[in-house]
Amino acid sequence: MQIRLAVISNAGGSGKTTLSVHLAYELAKRKHSVALMDLDPQGSLTLFCGLAPPEPEQTLASVLKDKFDGTWPLVNCWSDYTDKVVICQGGMVLTQTADELVLHKRGAYLLGDCLTDSPLEHDLIIFDCPATLGPLPLMALAACTHIVIPVQLEPKSIQGAAHLLEWYYYHCKHLRLKPVPEILGFVPNQYDARRATHRQMLASLPGQLEQMGIRAFPAIRDSAEFVNASGQGLPIHLYRPSHPAKDDFKEIATFLVSLIGKKSKVTANK
């Protein structure tokens, strides 16, 4: 009954990996166990978590093979600071995996099948998806309980997010997903308060989303320290503990904790 969160955006540079990493660390701080799943062939999570590039057999690609024996290739993240976060790494080998998923009889359901047959016990699983709406994000959609959509406060990114919503509604119906994964909300990213366009779009976004029953979380600010922290393989909490940007993730992290609590109560009552 864990929460499985797919971080999906069809725009590059929207902050998917930054959001995934910092949510994982925020939940770990609150004593919840987290498994990060890197579905991106670029393997950004490996860099952001300060890990060495893996061999192909030590990536998520090996899990998605028919011969998967149930042993997940998980690596500890930030082990000097926490024992609550692990990662199943990605990499270029996932490009071939994406091609194979198209031909697989249960391609869209394959990751969900693996989690059913060989379950992980973590409170939260985060799927960091590539910036496409191809086979890998589709597989994450079929495996998740919730999705979150990071978006830049730029017209092109907002238009792309509208297309993503069309993709979401179509495939939830086409794949007959039951229950339908819930849209946790939009997370405005790389917000620069000095830019009038950003201020205007940030002010109008919640009202636009409210009409569709979708929440807007507080914006994640634009800061060079995120880039510096990722270069060191650390969340900003560890790289610059006094930096105010670390607090930008608190509200969405608190919301996830509340969902985990609700799931736990449902399980206990059964």
Secondary structure in CASP SS format (residue, H / E / C, confidence):
PFRMAT SS
TARGET T0000
AUTHOR 0000-0000-0000
METHOD secondary structure of the structure
MODEL  1
M C 1.00
Q C 1.00
I E 1.00
R E 1.00
L E 1.00
A E 1.00
V E 1.00
I C 1.00
S C 1.00
N C 1.00
A C 1.00
G C 1.00
G C 1.00
S C 1.00
G C 1.00
K H 1.00
T H 1.00
T H 1.00
L H 1.00
S H 1.00
V H 1.00
H H 1.00
L H 1.00
A H 1.00
Y H 1.00
E H 1.00
L H 1.00
A H 1.00
K H 1.00
R C 1.00
K C 1.00
H C 1.00
S C 1.00
V E 1.00
A E 1.00
L E 1.00
M E 1.00
D E 1.00
L C 1.00
D C 1.00
P C 1.00
Q C 1.00
G C 1.00
S H 1.00
L H 1.00
T H 1.00
L H 1.00
F H 1.00
C C 1.00
G C 1.00
L C 1.00
A C 1.00
P C 1.00
P C 1.00
E C 1.00
P H 1.00
E H 1.00
Q H 1.00
T C 1.00
L H 1.00
A H 1.00
S H 1.00
V H 1.00
L C 1.00
K C 1.00
D C 1.00
K C 1.00
F C 1.00
D C 1.00
G C 1.00
T C 1.00
W C 1.00
P C 1.00
L E 1.00
V E 1.00
N E 1.00
C C 1.00
W C 1.00
S C 1.00
D C 1.00
Y C 1.00
T C 1.00
D C 1.00
K C 1.00
V E 1.00
V E 1.00
I E 1.00
C E 1.00
Q C 1.00
G C 1.00
G C 1.00
M C 1.00
V H 1.00
L H 1.00
T H 1.00
Q H 1.00
T H 1.00
A H 1.00
D H 1.00
E H 1.00
L H 1.00
V H 1.00
L H 1.00
H C 1.00
K C 1.00
R C 1.00
G H 1.00
A H 1.00
Y H 1.00
L H 1.00
L H 1.00
G H 1.00
D H 1.00
C H 1.00
L H 1.00
T H 1.00
D H 1.00
S C 1.00
P C 1.00
L C 1.00
E C 1.00
H C 1.00
D C 1.00
L E 1.00
I E 1.00
I E 1.00
F E 1.00
D E 1.00
C C 1.00
P C 1.00
A C 1.00
T C 1.00
L C 1.00
G C 1.00
P H 1.00
L H 1.00
P H 1.00
L H 1.00
M H 1.00
A H 1.00
L H 1.00
A H 1.00
A H 1.00
C C 1.00
T C 1.00
H E 1.00
I E 1.00
V E 1.00
I E 1.00
P E 1.00
V E 1.00
Q E 1.00
L C 1.00
E C 1.00
P H 1.00
K H 1.00
S H 1.00
I H 1.00
Q H 1.00
G H 1.00
A H 1.00
A H 1.00
H H 1.00
L H 1.00
L H 1.00
E H 1.00
W H 1.00
Y H 1.00
Y H 1.00
Y H 1.00
H H 1.00
C H 1.00
K H 1.00
H H 1.00
L C 1.00
R C 1.00
L C 1.00
K C 1.00
P C 1.00
V C 1.00
P C 1.00
E E 1.00
I E 1.00
L E 1.00
G E 1.00
F E 1.00
V E 1.00
P E 1.00
N E 1.00
Q C 1.00
Y E 1.00
D C 1.00
A C 1.00
R C 1.00
R C 1.00
A H 1.00
T H 1.00
H H 1.00
R H 1.00
Q H 1.00
M H 1.00
L H 1.00
A H 1.00
S H 1.00
L H 1.00
P H 1.00
G H 1.00
Q H 1.00
L H 1.00
E H 1.00
Q C 1.00
M C 1.00
G C 1.00
I C 1.00
R C 1.00
A E 1.00
F C 1.00
P C 1.00
A C 1.00
I C 1.00
R E 1.00
D C 1.00
S C 1.00
A H 1.00
E H 1.00
F H 1.00
V H 1.00
N H 1.00
A H 1.00
S H 1.00
G H 1.00
Q C 1.00
G C 1.00
L C 1.00
P C 1.00
I H 1.00
H H 1.00
L H 1.00
Y H 1.00
R C 1.00
P C 1.00
S C 1.00
H C 1.00
P H 1.00
A H 1.00
K H 1.00
D H 1.00
D H 1.00
F H 1.00
K H 1.00
E H 1.00
I H 1.00
A H 1.00
T H 1.00
F H 1.00
L H 1.00
V H 1.00
S H 1.00
L H 1.00
I H 1.00
G H 1.00
K H 1.00
K H 1.00
S H 1.00
K H 1.00
V H 1.00
T H 1.00
A H 1.00
N H 1.00
K C 1.00
END
